[in-house]
């Protein structure tokens, strides 16, 4: 895999992972929540999933970076910027879940 393909793979994985908690009622897309039918997943649980998925995408990115070459050491600034980028990528899912009006 080329370096450009690896970069696009990480960007697409981050976009998909950032929106999953808002588009699915399942817990980490694996199993149903132990709640009554029709109840929505709490916002705090969606945020927890968002943080877990951020770290999963980060591990995938580090593995791809290691495959292409040597991992570069990162400071807190890198994680602050990638965290805010991940939150920005989650905006479409947030809008779909909480801001769009639903009929019926």
C-alpha positions as CSV (number, residue, x, y, z in Angstrom):
1,X,0.0,0.0,0.0
2,X,1.4,3.4,-0.9
3,X,1.7,6.2,1.5
4,X,-1.1,8.2,-0.2
5,X,-3.5,5.3,0.0
6,X,-2.7,4.8,3.7
7,X,-3.4,8.4,4.4
8,X,-6.8,8.3,2.6
9,X,-7.6,5.0,4.4
10,X,-7.0,6.7,7.8
11,X,-9.1,9.7,6.8
12,X,-12.0,7.5,5.6
13,X,-11.8,5.3,8.7
14,X,-11.8,8.4,11.0
15,X,-14.9,9.8,9.2
16,X,-16.8,6.5,9.5
17,X,-15.7,5.9,13.1
18,X,-16.6,9.4,14.1
19,X,-20.2,9.1,12.8
20,X,-20.9,5.5,13.9
21,X,-22.0,6.4,17.5
22,X,-24.6,8.9,16.2
23,X,-26.0,6.7,13.4
24,X,-26.4,3.4,15.4
25,X,-28.4,2.5,18.5
26,X,-26.2,-0.5,19.1
27,X,-23.4,-0.6,21.7
28,X,-20.1,-0.2,19.7
29,X,-22.0,-1.6,16.7
30,X,-21.7,-5.1,18.3
31,X,-24.8,-5.7,20.4
32,X,-28.0,-4.2,21.4
33,X,-28.3,-2.1,24.5
34,X,-30.0,-3.7,27.5
35,X,-32.8,-1.1,27.5
36,X,-36.5,-1.0,26.6
37,X,-37.3,-1.1,22.9
38,X,-37.5,2.4,21.4
39,X,-35.3,4.0,24.1
40,X,-32.4,6.1,22.7
41,X,-28.8,5.6,23.6
42,X,-27.6,8.2,26.1
43,X,-25.4,11.0,24.9
44,X,-22.7,10.2,27.4
45,X,-22.5,6.7,26.0
46,X,-22.2,8.1,22.5
47,X,-19.3,10.3,23.7
48,X,-17.6,7.3,25.3
49,X,-17.9,5.4,22.1
50,X,-16.4,8.4,20.2
51,X,-13.4,8.4,22.5
52,X,-12.8,4.6,22.1
53,X,-13.2,4.8,18.3
54,X,-10.7,7.8,18.3
55,X,-8.1,5.5,19.9
56,X,-8.9,2.6,17.6
57,X,-8.4,4.8,14.5
58,X,-5.2,6.1,16.1
59,X,-3.8,2.6,16.6
60,X,-4.7,1.7,12.9
61,X,-2.9,4.9,11.8
62,X,0.2,4.1,13.9
63,X,0.3,0.5,12.4
64,X,0.1,1.9,8.9
65,X,2.8,4.5,9.7
66,X,5.0,1.7,11.1
67,X,4.4,-0.3,7.9
68,X,5.4,2.6,5.7
69,X,8.4,3.7,7.7
70,X,9.4,4.7,11.3
71,X,6.9,6.0,13.8
72,X,7.4,9.7,14.7
73,X,7.2,10.7,18.3
74,X,4.2,13.0,18.9
75,X,3.5,15.6,21.6
76,X,0.3,16.7,23.2
77,X,-0.3,19.2,20.3
78,X,-0.7,16.3,17.8
79,X,-3.4,14.6,20.0
80,X,-5.2,17.9,20.6
81,X,-5.4,18.6,16.9
82,X,-6.4,15.1,15.9
83,X,-9.0,15.0,18.6
84,X,-10.6,18.2,17.4
85,X,-10.4,16.9,13.8
86,X,-12.2,13.7,14.9
87,X,-14.9,15.8,16.6
88,X,-15.2,17.9,13.4
89,X,-15.6,14.7,11.4
90,X,-18.4,13.6,13.8
91,X,-20.5,16.7,13.0
92,X,-22.6,15.2,10.2
93,X,-23.7,12.3,12.5
94,X,-24.5,14.7,15.4
95,X,-26.6,16.9,13.1
96,X,-28.5,13.9,11.8
97,X,-29.1,12.5,15.3
98,X,-30.0,15.7,17.3
99,X,-30.6,18.6,15.0
100,X,-32.7,17.3,12.0
101,X,-36.4,17.4,12.5
102,X,-38.1,14.0,12.0
103,X,-41.7,13.7,10.9
104,X,-44.0,11.3,12.6
